Amino acid sequence: MDETSEKFISGKIVRGESPLNLEMPFEKLEAFLTPTESFYVRTHFPIPAIDRDAWWLRVEGEVEKPFAINYEQLLEFESITVPVTLECAGNSRNFLEPKVKGVQWGLGAVGTAEWTGVPLSILLDRAGVEANASEVILEGTDGGMLDDPKSPPGKLRFARSVPLKKARHDVLLAYKMNGSELPPEHGFPVRAIVPGWYAMASIKWLQRIIVTDEPFTGYYQTIDYAYWNRRAEVAELTPLTEMQIKAEIAKPAEGETVPANSSVRVHGAAWTSDGEITKVELSTDGGSTWNETNLLSEPKPNAWRLWEFNWQTPRTPGTQTLIARATDSLGRTQPVLHDADRGTYMINHLLPIQVEVC
């Protein structure tokens, strides 16, 4: 990455201006919660201007009692606050070789915030889900036309679905981020939070919840944000869902200079889905040897875990390659190489960082 040519807005790296895509410089990671002003921004269309007093959320489809609810009515329901890590499905795309199309994210299209909102299950219970229902489609207000021959003609909305079981289990309709009202770029007035899944499922600017008895086959479900899943000799396009286990190094950053024969703090974050991070190892010699790092604080479901290691740098100046590797409670460890069937998504292979010792 050529950081000298990078453009910044409010301290974030500009990966696109229309639509707006901003990345947190990952070396700025310092605390468990990512400040709202530092949190990465991913959009596919212009950010919609929504009047909170005119906003309605509709619940419809395979339900006994379809209804619409406004912002003030939503706030009357029981709320919860949970920390959840969101990662863009294309995070770290800039590390792929050869280079591929798509937003050229480095390490920072990921962050952890405290989200406050109403469990989706409460609204589903009010609507009375039909016995034949199997999925819940979440539809945003954002939309437009795509310059893609595989996209449908005319305008489309950004929408994704989750299985009904997942929707009832832990999907949240969030109206606060880190204790304050959602900013427009993060989905004001209400967004979905789908814990443990890549963030394309956490629909922003939510306007419709559609219960369905058929698999959803929308553009962002089956054509984009999908990967090849092999069953024997047959490859099937499959929607992206759960985040893959991953560790990233925040500091030292790529290309940074560190003093020789000194103690240098190496730190970062690691995350997984449907489990907890139990070990992060660090190699300071390109993968020849590994050392277990110190995990910070207690694990929390669906949130990253910070880690650190005090590295005694070599006496001799030169280039050193640092690599972090995570393991979780289900025994999963990061792969060495990227799986080509995942295309430009689900990038969780080992990501070497080179630093200069002098």
Steps between C-alpha positions, in 0.01 A plus 500: 500500500628842406398702802666816366225529237210434734234765557342550840163632622459557875803283566372208290646371174282576198433182302223662298307826497194412291379284663681588822740238635733591786748278683636536852883493496533177698816622673271737696342207684540572870190383686235229493234740369564685176406869531206580275698767316770241419267216396529399136225603257368273224229616260377371164280796408467863613421533870124556522372810680231370734263708712468312827149633555389373158676162521304177524616140528267243346476135607326290236500178301424161657358647820154499657493870586712722274562845647705817472681673784656844530813608683334606824299179517813291447668671794214389726601135466747326728858576391838339555859618450764260368854535363527355149790495254408582141736415217448578133503178299771651279727615782871443413423471125807713431715205615375266227740409221450550214302820557123470465208735443304645789561749779870471589465463875812454709461381861255756630157415358417354840399643837322428826225718642231477766164480328173583674169393357201269499540125441342412165326208670272745684363638172470153348302383801268799469442424132438130558727307266326235290601138552635468144741796532873431457683829436482868587593757235646828626460787252668840519392836368823535299481407136564593140601360164807286449740496209509123497356284221412237762288743703125541448386790278392817675551590863551253780522523877780354711354193668619177659330214680578297812349167603201534731688319777784755485255791480332385819825415677701823508427745216463852639322806363750761617431870540807589708872449442738541793224662701400766246252524216613324183686735264358515145797308355439216744131454426292770671235465625510118534725224372514127550788343687558134412760378752770267372422562132683715250363852509318492166222323695471785754273706277511876554212749458258216564151543356347152451510162674352234276435151634513244218453128448746484208877554471574864418681533168560875476804650325699557822413151621585280203707695245697740721610405852508133404777241466549160339417216737606159370299183547720227357553609136219755495560865590199703617474874556424538870418819695770627736402468863731443798826687548810283479759475775763771464777689680646832389803696617434865580849608610767499379339588168619395155831672420545643850850534644575355845825522701742206509563308823194649669168391646223595256130449574323319218122509531183447305160330502355160412143388441291202398136393469301260716788449741766694684864578437709274722850564362689749287853418396758736355792421274775761466702300248258445212333190644803293598423519872193605699443653843172512690380854568319642801123517453351813655176501704237229498341370179162639398268333250520637145766756591871509431765434758804724532845347542859616556857366499826654617746438219871509568624628166820362340835663561569506127315752278287365218149420382287281726170336403230488769199268473210451742300176514178441694336183633148478640301281741376283213856412402509719190826667398570744220608348169838586351356584157179657369239258370443585132137381525434799726588743220552851636326430832557319833868595507639344817828340394824597677592862425875572535611846612856615420679740735850643495732441797772763526 
